[in-house]
Amino acid sequence: MASKKIAVLVGSLRKDSYTRRVAHSLIESAPEGLELTIVELRDLPLYNEDDETDPPPSTFAAFRDAIRQADGILFCTPEYNRSVPGALKNAIDVGSRPYGKAAFADKPCAIVSVSPGALGGFGANHHLRQMLPFLNMPTMPAPEAYVGGVAGKYEGDRLVDESSRAFFQKFMAAFGAWVEQHAK
């Protein structure tokens, strides 16, 4: 597999979030040939079309450039109120504009949802699955990734749950193949 650049979007802004820990574990589990980089969302202002100037605000331009340079996108999200956090939705809004020139267009992607509860962020995962086809993003259908009971899988930043480690490796191998098949 030729080297592919993957932008990782972590929906939680908390520095020590479980979702960020899972994202780092996924990065460590990636097969050879995938170069994963977390693209930070914390500095993106709320999207307001009135701010869409030529040139666009530097924060918008930098985010869109990071997405455009990627061959694929890995969404890692917690679940807030059965949906994605506002920061992640805002990033999707920023990257989807201006209309007809979405940075996300045609980028193969996968979704990992994370929760301390048993459902593993099912609502957030499926809310993203409703949004991404509008951006023409080929979304990996399987394996699906719902990381439930996440608090018991880590000691500090260290993943201690071996079944999760094995699943992350399987998931990332499948994602690598998905990106290879669908990247333009």
C-alpha positions, 0 to 999 in steps of 0.5 A: 500500500502506498503511503496515505495521509489520514487526518484524525478529527477528535470530537472532544476538546478535553486535553485528557479525554477518553476519545483522545486516548482512543485516537492515540491508540488507533494511531499506534495500531495503524498498519504500515503505510498510514500516516495519521495526524490529529487535526486540532479543532479547538481553535476553530471559531463557530462557523458564520457564513458572514465570515466567509470572505476572500480570502477566508479567515486563516483558521478556516483556511488552515483547517480546510488545507489540512483536510484537503491534504489528507487522503482519508479522515478518521472521526473519533467522537464522544457522544453528547446528548445522542449526537456529536459534540458541537466542536466536531459539528462545527468542524464539519460545517467549516470543512463543508464550505464554501458550498460546492467546494467542500474540503471533505468531498470524496475523502474516504472515512471511518467513525469511532465513537467512544463512551463510558456507557455500554452503548459506545456512543451509538447515537453519535456514530449514527448521527455522523453516518447521516451527515457524511453522505451529503459531503460525498464521503465514502464511509467505511461500513464495517467493522463498526467501532463503538468503544463502550466502557472506555474508562475501564480500558485505560490506566492513565493514557495506557490501553490495558484492555487486550481485546480492544487492542486487537480490535483496534488493529483489525479496525485500522487494517480495514480502514487502511484497505478502505482508504486504499480502495477509495482515495482519489 
